Amino acid sequence: MIEEASDPLAKITLSPRGFIVVLATVALLVGLILALIPVHVAGPDPAMPASVSCGNTIGGVETGSVAAGLDQPDRETMVSYVDMCERAIGDRIFYSWPMFFGGGLVIIWLGVVRSRVR
């Protein structure tokens, strides 16, 4: 009898299910990190580049940190920066939450659905 040689790459390559697990885990972690990292917008003075911290996607706009970053601005400037921060946080939510929940749902789905036995 002739014995078939095993494929050496089969030992180091991922199965399709394993690859999906890796991608889902990466999506879950990247989404969580993007949701927790604070959002920043540009400061008011272009001559002195600075950034104003707005808060993160979970807590929303933190007006105290916006006011501290602007050195006690007038009401009109504060309203303008709160609006900018809300739009910046909304842009971050557009990417972070679908990645987080999509990765979590895929991991749950892979835990519930059995793989085919061949």
N, C-alpha and C positions, 0 to 999 in steps of 0.2 A: 504494500500500500504506500502510496505517495502522500506525504503529509503536506497540507497547504501552508505556505508561509504566511504568518500573520502580518498585517499592515503595521509598520512602525509608527505611522502618524495617528493611528487609532488610539494609541495610549495617551497622546497629548492634546488631541482635538476635543472640543466640546460637542456634546450631542445637541440637536436643535432645542430640546427642552432646557438643557443647561445654559445655552446661549440666551434664551428668553429670560431665564432667571437672572442672569448677569445684567442684561439690559434693564429689566424691571427694577432691580436693586439700585442700579446707577440712577435711573429716573427718579426713584423714590428719594434717594439721598440728595441728589442735586436739587430737586424740588423743595425739600425741607431746608436745605442750606440757603437757597434763594429766598425762601419765605422768611427766614430768621435774620438774615444779614440786613442791616439798616440801609435805607435808600438815601442817597445824597443828591442835591441839586447844586448848581453853581451859585456862588456868592454874588452880592450886588455890585461889587467894585471890580471891574475888569483889570484895573491896574494892579490890584493885589488879589491874585487868584486864590480863592478859598471855596470850601464847600459847606453847605448847610445840611445838617442831618435831619431827616424828615421822620424817621421811625421805620418800622418794618410792616410787612403785609398783614401780620396778625393783629398788631395793636393799632394800626392806622397812623394818621399824622399826629405827632406830638408837638403841640403848639409851644410848649415850654422850651424844647430844644431848638425849635425854629427861631423863636425870639432870642434865645441866647446866642445862636449862631449869627444873628443879624445885629447884635448889640442894641437891643431895645428900639426897634423901628417904629415908625408911625403906623397908624391903623391901615392905611391904604397899602403900604408895602407889605404889612403882615398878611392881609387878605390875599394879595397877589402871590406871596410865597406859599401860603397854605393851599391855594388853588394849584400851583405848580407841583407841590408835594403830593397832593391827591392824585393828579394825573400821572406822576412818576410811579407812585405806589400802584395805581391801576394797571400801568404797563407791566410792572413786575408781577402782579397777580395773574395777568393773562398768561404768563409762562410758568410760574412756579407751582400754582395750585393744580393745573391739569397734569403736570409731570408727577407731582407727589401723589395725587389720587389715582392717576392711571397706573403708576408703578405699584401702588398698594393693591389695586384691584387685580392686576395681573398676578401678583404674588399670591393673593387669596385664591384666585382662580386655579393657579397651578397646584395649590395645596388641596383643593377640593376635587378637581378633575383628575382621574387616574390616567396614567400613560398606558399606551397599548403594549401588551406583551407580545413579543415576536418570536 
